[in-house]
Amino acid sequence: MMDFNASKSLSGQLTALIDAGMQQSRAAQPRRTYLGASRLGAACERALQYEFADAPVDPGRETDGRLLRVFERGHLIKDCMVGWLRAAGFDLRTRNDAGEQFGFSALDGRLQGHVDGVLVAGPDLGFGSGYPALWENKCLGAKSWRELERHRLAVAKPVYAAQVALYQAYLGLHAHPALFTAVNADTMEIHAELVPFDAALAQRMSDRAVKVITAAEAGELLPRSFSDPTHVECRMCPWQDRCWRAAA
């Protein structure tokens, strides 16, 4: 039961109501029954197993309302970028003829991915650009955005780089570099880079999907990627306690 005592601020009361509503809406959504391609570049394969199996997260590690609002902000900024790109002269498609988001399904539906869009025509961006091309967008905090701008996608955001490579491979969009854009949530600056198809990365991630799914369905835990539960990746993992209670 929510605590609405007089000492709680109006902001706190309203936030608690909003958080509860968002978490209820999230809980009512159908559970994912596949491994998402957007996650395959994550650091730990065991964590991917837990995710694929929809294992309950550790008590107290549920996704809170603030983070759900961050996710929703990303969706809203993506919609803004769609409008901005179209106004700039790009023919950007985000849905197929059936009105569904572009995506792919592999391994009997156990691996799936859904892309932000496909550019089929538009201005000449140079640097080997061409059409059709995959388009992916992210909304990032200032620090993360600056790291991306400084080091570029493959180094700064390997999870996103793996996502792009898989989408290019499975949707047959490998002939031209993908357009990856990121919006700075604090300043609304836009970072853009063209991402040539990395066939080796796509193959590694596809093989990884097979490995994770096969092991999970066989009830075999893959090794942890880290040897210390205090490693930052472990501390951020929603299955940290479950993982370190499990046999190595």
C-alpha positions as CSV (number, residue, x, y, z in Angstrom):
1,M,0.0,0.0,0.0
2,M,1.3,3.5,-0.9
3,D,2.3,5.8,1.9
4,F,0.4,9.1,1.5
5,N,1.3,10.6,4.9
6,A,1.5,14.4,5.3
7,S,5.2,14.5,5.3
8,K,5.5,13.2,1.8
9,S,5.8,15.9,-0.9
10,L,3.3,16.3,-3.7
11,S,6.1,15.4,-6.1
12,G,6.7,12.2,-4.2
13,Q,3.0,11.3,-4.1
14,L,2.5,12.0,-7.8
15,T,5.6,10.1,-8.7
16,A,4.5,7.1,-6.7
17,L,1.2,7.0,-8.5
18,I,2.8,7.3,-11.9
19,D,5.3,4.7,-11.1
20,A,2.6,2.3,-9.9
21,G,0.6,2.9,-13.0
22,M,3.5,2.3,-15.3
23,Q,4.6,-0.8,-13.5
24,Q,1.1,-2.2,-13.7
25,S,1.0,-1.5,-17.4
26,R,4.3,-3.2,-17.9
27,A,3.2,-6.3,-15.9
28,A,0.1,-6.6,-18.1
29,Q,2.1,-6.8,-21.3
30,P,2.7,-10.3,-22.8
31,R,6.0,-11.8,-21.7
32,R,8.7,-12.0,-24.3
33,T,9.3,-15.6,-25.4
34,Y,12.4,-15.0,-27.5
35,L,15.9,-13.6,-27.3
36,G,16.1,-10.1,-28.6
37,A,18.7,-9.3,-31.1
38,S,19.2,-5.9,-29.5
39,R,20.7,-7.6,-26.4
40,L,23.0,-10.1,-28.0
41,G,26.1,-7.9,-27.6
42,A,25.7,-7.8,-23.8
43,A,28.8,-8.6,-21.8
44,C,27.6,-11.8,-20.1
45,E,26.1,-14.9,-21.8
46,R,24.7,-16.2,-18.6
47,A,22.7,-13.0,-18.2
48,L,21.4,-13.5,-21.7
49,Q,20.3,-17.0,-20.7
50,Y,18.3,-15.6,-17.7
51,E,16.8,-13.0,-20.0
52,F,15.8,-15.6,-22.6
53,A,14.2,-17.9,-19.9
54,D,12.4,-14.9,-18.5
55,A,13.8,-15.8,-15.1
56,P,12.5,-13.7,-12.2
57,V,14.9,-10.9,-11.3
58,D,16.3,-10.6,-7.8
59,P,13.9,-9.1,-5.2
60,G,14.2,-5.3,-5.2
61,R,15.8,-5.3,-8.7
62,E,12.6,-4.8,-10.7
63,T,12.6,-2.1,-13.3
64,D,11.4,1.0,-11.5
65,G,9.2,3.8,-12.7
66,R,12.1,6.2,-13.4
67,L,13.8,3.8,-15.7
68,L,10.5,3.0,-17.4
69,R,10.1,6.8,-18.1
70,V,13.7,6.8,-19.6
71,F,12.6,3.9,-21.9
72,E,9.5,5.9,-22.9
73,R,11.6,9.0,-23.6
74,G,13.7,7.0,-26.0
75,H,10.5,6.0,-27.9
76,L,9.4,9.6,-28.1
77,I,12.7,10.9,-29.3
78,K,12.8,8.2,-31.9
79,D,9.4,9.4,-33.2
80,C,10.8,12.9,-33.3
81,M,13.8,11.7,-35.3
82,V,11.5,10.0,-37.8
83,G,9.8,13.4,-38.4
84,W,13.0,15.3,-38.6
85,L,14.6,12.9,-41.1
86,R,11.5,12.9,-43.3
87,A,11.4,16.7,-43.2
88,A,15.1,16.7,-44.3
89,G,14.2,14.8,-47.4
90,F,14.7,11.2,-46.4
91,D,12.3,8.5,-47.5
92,L,12.2,6.6,-44.2
93,R,10.0,3.6,-43.7
94,T,9.2,2.3,-40.2
95,R,6.4,-0.1,-41.1
96,N,5.8,-2.7,-43.7
97,D,2.7,-2.9,-46.0
98,A,0.9,-4.8,-43.2
99,G,1.5,-1.9,-40.8
100,E,4.0,-3.9,-38.7
101,Q,7.4,-2.8,-37.6
102,F,10.2,-4.1,-39.8
103,G,12.0,-7.1,-38.2
104,F,13.1,-10.6,-38.5
105,S,12.6,-14.0,-36.8
106,A,15.1,-16.9,-36.7
107,L,15.7,-20.1,-34.9
108,D,12.0,-21.0,-35.0
109,G,11.1,-17.6,-33.5
110,R,13.5,-17.9,-30.6
111,L,15.6,-15.1,-31.9
112,Q,13.9,-11.9,-33.1
113,G,14.7,-8.3,-33.8
114,H,12.7,-5.2,-34.6
115,V,14.4,-2.3,-36.4
116,D,13.7,1.4,-36.1
117,G,13.5,1.9,-39.8
118,V,14.8,1.5,-43.3
119,L,15.9,4.5,-45.5
120,V,15.0,3.8,-49.1
121,A,16.0,7.1,-50.6
122,G,17.3,10.5,-49.6
123,P,20.1,13.0,-49.8
124,D,23.6,11.8,-50.7
125,L,25.5,11.7,-47.4
126,G,28.8,10.7,-49.0
127,F,31.3,8.4,-47.2
128,G,30.0,5.4,-49.2
129,S,26.3,5.9,-48.2
130,G,23.6,4.5,-50.3
131,Y,20.0,3.1,-50.2
132,P,18.3,1.0,-49.0
133,A,20.0,1.4,-45.6
134,L,19.2,0.4,-42.0
135,W,18.4,3.2,-39.6
136,E,18.8,2.9,-35.9
137,N,18.4,5.6,-33.3
138,K,19.2,6.0,-29.5
139,C,18.5,8.7,-27.0
140,L,21.5,9.0,-24.6
141,G,22.4,11.0,-21.5
142,A,25.1,13.6,-22.1
143,K,28.0,11.6,-20.7
144,S,27.1,8.5,-22.8
145,W,26.5,10.6,-25.8
146,R,29.9,12.3,-25.6
147,E,31.6,8.9,-25.3
148,L,29.8,7.8,-28.5
149,E,30.8,11.0,-30.3
150,R,34.4,10.6,-29.2
151,H,35.0,6.9,-29.7
152,R,32.2,6.0,-32.2
153,L,29.8,3.1,-32.1
154,A,32.0,0.0,-32.3
155,V,34.1,1.1,-29.3
156,A,31.7,3.2,-27.2
157,K,28.6,1.0,-27.6
158,P,29.4,-2.6,-28.6
159,V,25.9,-3.7,-27.7
160,Y,24.4,-1.3,-30.3
161,A,27.1,-2.2,-32.8
162,A,26.2,-5.9,-32.5
163,Q,22.5,-5.0,-32.9
164,V,23.2,-3.0,-36.1
165,A,25.3,-5.8,-37.6
166,L,22.6,-8.5,-36.9
167,Y,19.8,-6.3,-38.4
168,Q,21.9,-5.6,-41.5
169,A,22.5,-9.4,-41.9
170,Y,19.1,-10.8,-41.3
171,L,17.2,-8.1,-43.2
172,G,19.6,-8.1,-46.2
173,L,20.6,-4.5,-45.6
174,H,24.3,-5.2,-45.8
175,A,25.1,-3.6,-49.1
176,H,25.2,-0.1,-47.8
177,P,26.3,1.3,-44.4
178,A,23.6,1.8,-41.8
179,L,22.8,5.3,-40.5
180,F,23.1,5.3,-36.8
181,T,21.8,8.4,-35.0
182,A,21.9,9.4,-31.3
183,V,20.2,12.3,-29.6
184,N,21.7,13.9,-26.6
185,A,18.9,14.0,-24.1
186,D,20.3,17.0,-22.3
187,T,21.2,19.3,-25.3
188,M,19.3,17.7,-28.1
189,E,22.5,17.5,-30.2
190,I,22.5,14.8,-32.9
191,H,25.3,12.4,-33.5
192,A,25.3,10.5,-36.8
193,E,27.6,7.9,-38.2
194,L,27.6,5.5,-41.1
195,V,28.2,1.9,-40.0
196,P,29.5,-0.5,-42.7
197,F,28.4,-4.1,-42.4
198,D,30.6,-6.1,-40.1
199,A,30.0,-9.7,-41.3
200,A,32.3,-11.2,-38.7
201,L,30.5,-9.5,-35.9
202,A,27.1,-10.5,-37.3
203,Q,28.3,-14.1,-37.5
204,R,29.7,-14.1,-33.9
205,M,26.4,-12.7,-32.6
206,S,24.3,-15.2,-34.6
207,D,26.5,-18.1,-33.2
208,R,26.1,-16.6,-29.8
209,A,22.3,-16.7,-30.0
210,V,22.5,-20.4,-30.9
211,K,24.8,-21.0,-28.0
212,V,22.7,-19.1,-25.4
213,I,19.4,-20.6,-26.5
214,T,20.7,-24.2,-26.8
215,A,22.2,-24.0,-23.4
216,A,19.2,-22.4,-21.8
217,E,16.8,-25.0,-23.2
218,A,19.2,-27.8,-22.0
219,G,19.2,-26.4,-18.5
220,E,23.0,-25.8,-18.7
221,L,24.3,-22.6,-17.2
222,L,27.0,-20.9,-19.3
223,P,30.1,-19.5,-17.5
224,R,29.9,-16.1,-16.0
225,S,31.8,-13.4,-17.9
226,F,33.2,-12.0,-14.6
227,S,35.0,-13.6,-11.7
228,D,34.0,-11.0,-9.0
229,P,30.4,-10.3,-8.0
230,T,31.4,-6.7,-7.3
231,H,32.3,-6.1,-11.0
232,V,30.3,-3.2,-12.3
233,E,28.5,-5.5,-14.8
234,C,27.5,-7.8,-12.0
235,R,26.4,-5.1,-9.7
236,M,24.1,-3.7,-12.5
237,C,22.7,-7.2,-13.3
238,P,19.1,-7.9,-12.2
239,W,20.1,-11.5,-11.6
240,Q,23.2,-10.9,-9.6
241,D,22.1,-12.9,-6.5
242,R,20.6,-15.7,-8.5
243,C,23.8,-16.0,-10.6
244,W,26.2,-16.1,-7.7
245,R,24.1,-18.6,-5.8
246,A,24.3,-20.9,-8.8
247,A,27.0,-23.4,-9.3
248,A,30.0,-22.1,-11.3
